């Protein structure tokens, strides 16, 4: 399977709003706190964004829009990542992209 990287994707996301995905330590603690038990980990989404993998983010639009934005993941994040704000930015980007 081929993967298409989008150059400057982080700049596009940061133009929408604050996006602190680079602060994610990839520990996975956030996923344990999710009341929906969403299978897609925020750390995976953030890695896709950092690598410019817009196609993978498009593929994950279901879980992105299913998130309750309840901040349970943020409360458990040892790095203090603003996960819900990042999800909001990803939603906005997806809507701009037509997903």
Buried (B, 14 or more C-beta within 10 A) or exposed (E): EEEEEBEEBBEBBEEBEEBBBEEBEEEEBBBEBBEEEBEBBBBBBBBBBBBBBBBBBBEBBEBBEEBEEEBBBBEBBEBEBBBBBBBBBBBEBBEEEEB
